[in-house]
Amino acid sequence: MQLFYSPTSPYARKCRVVARERDLMADVEELAVVPNDDPPELQRRNPLGKVPCLVLDDGAAIFDSPVIAEYLDGLGSGPALIPAAGPARFKVLVAAALGQGVTDAAYLATGESRRPADKRSQEVVDRYRAAMLRSVDHMMDHLNGLPGELTMGHIACGTALGYLDLRHGDLKWRDGHDSLAAWFEEFNARPSMQETAPA
Ligand SMILES: N[C@@H](CCC(=O)N[C@@H](CS)C(=O)NCC(=O)O)C(=O)O
């Protein structure tokens, strides 16, 4: 399998962490691209032109990070990151959606902030930032509701917080969130996170 990624993409990082946690790296070749340069080899596989994009050995492409994560989870051995059924399944999926939503808000706020000053909307940036902060307020409750072992919820929230550190340090998300900060410090020490830290 080939995984198109960019080193700073939080969506790609989530999938790269899953591939490592599921012990799949012997089967995954990671290919770094710059999606904004419109690489044809990426656009041929994912017409949306986004990373991550996983290309299977038969040439089939899988994209959108939650779909890739679920695909990789199904390949690995040991306890799945997404429980197959029961109440835990939806706790994990909702925590994963929270992490994905924080990542979306952070990514879109970054894009908006980079537009030329006369085209930029501070109102839009502020709205995304408020969503990030509200979500951080709730994140520890979601993490506390998850099963004890590592799940997709932990990975999506952890990679989202990593992206806040990369692009939105001025949010100071740790302020007033001591237990979340302590949780992240431990999560971030995992080899899967260290190996995928943005260069
Ligand atoms: N919903 C997608 C979002 C992926 C995404 O937006 N990736 C960004 C990089 S962080 C990208 O490739 N952007 C290039 C573009 O939008 O043209 C996912 O979860 O995989």
The ligand as a Gaussian input file, in Angstrom:
#p B3LYP/6-31G(d) Opt

LIG

0 1
 N      -11.722000      15.510000       5.216000
 C      -10.398000      15.244000       4.745000
 C       -9.567000      16.529000       4.813000
 C       -8.190000      16.347000       4.154000
 C       -7.518000      17.697000       3.896000
 O       -8.163000      18.770000       3.861000
 N       -6.192000      17.646000       3.669000
 C       -5.453000      18.850000       3.379000
 C       -4.061000      18.805000       4.007000
 S       -4.145000      19.000000       5.743000
 C       -5.227000      18.945000       1.891000
 O       -4.807000      17.987000       1.271000
 N       -5.483000      20.127000       1.319000
 C       -5.225000      20.401000      -0.062000
 C       -6.430000      20.977000      -0.763000
 O       -7.478000      21.166000      -0.119000
 O       -6.305000      21.238000      -1.950000
 C       -9.781000      14.111000       5.564000
 O      -10.223000      13.907000       6.715000
 O       -8.910000      13.394000       5.048000

